[in-house]
Amino acid sequence: MFEILGKTNIDFMGKRKIAFAFSGILVLLGIVAVIQIARGAANLGIDFAGGTAVQLKFDQPIPIDEARKALESNGLANADLQEFVEANKLLVRVKTSTTIEEKVADRVVAVFTKEFPNNKFVVDASTEIGPTIGQKLQQDALIAILVSFLGIILYIAARFEFRFGVAAALSTFHDVLAVLGAFYVLDKEITLLVVTALLTLAGYSLTDTVVVFDRIRENLRVRRRDNMEAVINNGINQVLSRTIVTSLTVVLVLIPLTLAGGEVLHDFSLALLWGVIFGTYSSIFVASPLLLIWPGGEGRLLKRG
């Protein structure tokens, strides 16, 4: 594989305390985000909070500021608007804890019919989700993430050892919490699409971690007299170029997708972008050091048969 760094000899394990301190901050923010999401205090999308999404297609362009004022003056001040200028479309999302019978979509249509009588439109799509369904989707999303972590532990434990599985799962959990924490701090909307991105980055992070672990295991078979810290450092340095090249390849795709992919894909691609960065970092500074600090890790990391 193409190498951009050549042969390196970086003491990654010597920097593990600094890395753990930084990761601790990321995990803490993530835990706060999870608690706030569970309380319903975070910026939840209508998938989780319940609400209505109506997409309207107008004959003529409609200024988003005028659309927002029209909704506010008609009792829909909490509406979130998303504009598609080239297609003359407007996506209106209204979070509500009321029942589905209210038909918020009808209210939205009535507002634009009254306020913009000379600009005809059609309803492209309309979705209404009740708060009960939103809570069920929250539970399902949490179960999906937990099941993925269990699968990670079992897979890595079968391929390597149990301690490898735990280290990989904790590293992946770190990445998910880091992205959630960043979204919470920036008040980004948490939707099912973001959850999909979290599950996707979990798979990416696992793949990157497996590559590092595989090289560490190979080195343990041929460098029996070296201490574990040296073996782990050597393994990371050997795959460092591969890790960076792979991550850069993904990042080069995600950056334009984030910047120019449109509002619908923006948060999804942004979550993936951060996830790739955190995943690359965690494979080196979280998963590998966890092997070293595991009880007995500094002496006998795994069976050296």
N, C-alpha and C positions, 0 to 999 in steps of 0.2 A: 504494500500500500504506500501511496505517496506520503512522504514524511516532511512536515513543515518545521519541525524542531530538531530533527536529528537525534543523536544520542544525548540524553539528559541524565543528570544525577542529583535530582532535587530531593531534599529531606522532607517529604510530605508528613511523615509521622511526627517529626519534631515540631510541626506547626499544629498538631491536633488539638492542643488546648485552646489556641486562638480560634480554630475552626469550630470547636464545640461551643465556645462562648457565642460566636456569631449564629450558629445553628440554634442555640438555645433561645435567642431572641426571635428568630424566625418561627420556631415551634410555639413559643409563647403567644405570639401574635396570631398564629393559626388556631391555637386552643381558644383564645378570646373570640375569634371569628366563629368557631364552631358553636360556642356557648350562645353568642348573639344570634346566630342562625336558628338554633333550637328555640330561643326565646321569641323569635320573630322580629328581633330588633335590628337585623341587618337589612341591607338593600336587596330584598328578595324579589325575583321576577314573579310574574303572575302564575308561572308554573307551580311555585311553592306557596305564594301568599294568597292566591286566588284572585280572579279579576277577569278583565275582558280585553281582547285584542281585536281591533277592527282595521282592516286595510282598505283604503278608499282610493279609487283611480279617478282623477278629475280630467275634464276636457281641457282645462287651462291650468297653468302653474298656480299654486296657491301659496302665498307667503306664510311661512311657518309661524311667524310672530302673530299675524292676524288670526291664524287658526287657534293658537294657544289662547289669545284674548277672548275669542268666541267661546271656547270651552269654559274658561274661567268665569265668564259672565253668566254662564248657564249652569253653574253648580258643579263643574267638573275640573276644579282647580288642580287636582292631583293627577291629571292625565300626563302621560309621558309621550312625546311626539317624536317620530322618526321620519325624516323626509327622504324621498327618492326623486330627486329633481328631474333627471332625464326622462323618467317615466310618468311624471306628474302624479306620483303616488304619495300617500301619507298613511303612516302606520300610527294608530292611536291605541295606547295601552293604558288601561285604568285599573289600578289595584283597588280591590274592595273586599271587605269581610262580610258583605251582605250575601244573601242567597241568590241563587242563579235565576230565580223568577223575576228579578228586577229588570232583566234584559237591558243592561247598560248599553249594549250595542245599538238598540233602538234609540236610546237617548242621544248617542253620538251622531247617528244618522239624522235625527231630527234637528240637532244643533246646526249641522252644516247645510241642511236643506233650508233652514230659516235664515242663517247668517250669510249664505252665499247662493242666493237664488239664481244668479246668472251664470254660475259655474257648475254645470251638471256633473254628476259623478255616479259611479257604480261601486258596489261593495265587492271587492275582490275576494276577501276572506274574512271570516268572523269566528272567533274562538272565545268561549266562556268557560272558566274553570272555577268551581266553587271552593271555598276554604277547606272543606273536608277532603276534597280530592287533592288539594295542594299539600295538606298534611300527610296524606298517604304517599304522595310523590316524594316528600322529604324522607319518609321512612324507607321507601324503596331505594332511594339514592344512597342512603347510609348503608343499607344492607349490601348493595352492590359493591360499595367501596370495601366494606369489611370482608366480604367473600373474596374479593380480588387479593387482599392481603393474606388471607388464609391460603389461597392457591399459591401465592408467591412462596410462603414458608414451606409448604409441602413440596413444591417443585424444586426449590434450591436444596432442601434437606435431602431429597432423593438423589439429586445430582452430585451434591457435595457432602455436607453434614448439616445437622440441625442448627448449629451456631451460625453457619453461613446463611441459612434460611431466615433466621431471626434478624441478622444484620441487614440482609437485603430488604426485609419487610419494614424494618425501622427506618432504613434509608428512604424507601419509597413513601412511607408515611410522612417523613420529614418533608419531602418534595410537595406532597399534596397540601400539607398544612402551610407550607411557605407560600404557595400560590393563593390559597384561601385567605391567608393573613394579608397578603398584598392587595387582593381584591377588596377586602374589608376596609383596610386603611384608606384606599383610594375611592371608597364608596362605589365600587363597581357592582353592577347588578348580578346576582347569583341566579342562574337559570339552569335548566336541564342541559342546555348546550355547554355550559361551563362544566357541569358534572361529567359530561361526555369527554371534554378535554382533560379533566383530571384523571379519568380512567385510561385515556390514551397515553398521557405522560407517565402513568404508572408502568405501563408496558415498556415505554422507551427507557425509563430509568432502570427497570429490571434488566433489560438487554445490555445496557452499558455496564451495569454492576457485574453481570455474569462474565463479561469479557475480562474485567479486572480480576475477578475471583479465579477464573480459569488459569490466567497467567500466574497468579500467586500459587495455585496448587501445583502447577508444573515446576515452578522454581523450588518448591518445598521438596520435590522428589530428587532434585539434582544438587541442591545446596543444603545438605543435611546439617552441616556444622555452623552455618550462619544463624545469628539470632533472628527472631521473628520480625523485628522492626526493620532489619536490613532486607529480609526477603520480601516484605510487603512493599517497601520503598522501591526495590528493584523491579518488582512486578508492575507497579504503577508507571514507573518511568519507561518501561518497555512498551507499554500500550498507550502512552500519553499522546503521541502523534496520531494514532488511530482514533482515539477518543475525541481529540480536538477536530480532526478532519470530518469525522462523522457528525459531530454537533454543528460545526459550521455549515455543513451541507444542508442540514435541516433549518438552521437559523436563516440562511440566505433565501429559503423559500418562505419562511414565516414572516420575515420583516416586510416584504412588499404586500403579502396577504393581509397583514395587520394594518398597514398604512393605506392601502388602496383596495382592499377587498370588500369594502362596503360595511355599513353599520351592522348588518345581520351577522357577518362573520368576524367582526372586529374583536369582540370579547373572547370568542372561541380561539382565534389565532393568537391573541395576546396571552391567554392562559397557557397555550401550548408553548409559546415563545419563552415565557418565564419558566415553564416546566422543564424545557430542554436545558436552560441555563442552570437551574437549581439541580436538575438530575445529573448533569455532568459534574457539577461541584460535589454533590453528595456521594457519587461513586468513588471519588478520590478522598474527600475529607470527612465523610460520615461512615459509609459502609466499611471501608478498609480499616479505619481506626477502631471501629467496634469489634473487629476480629482481634485486634491487639489487646484491647482492654477486657475482653471476655476472660472470665476466671481461667487461669492457666494459659492464656493466650501468649504471654511473653515467654513461656517455656516450651509448651507443646501445643501448637495451634490445631493440628489435626493429625490423623494417622499418617505416618510417612512410609507407607508400604510401597 
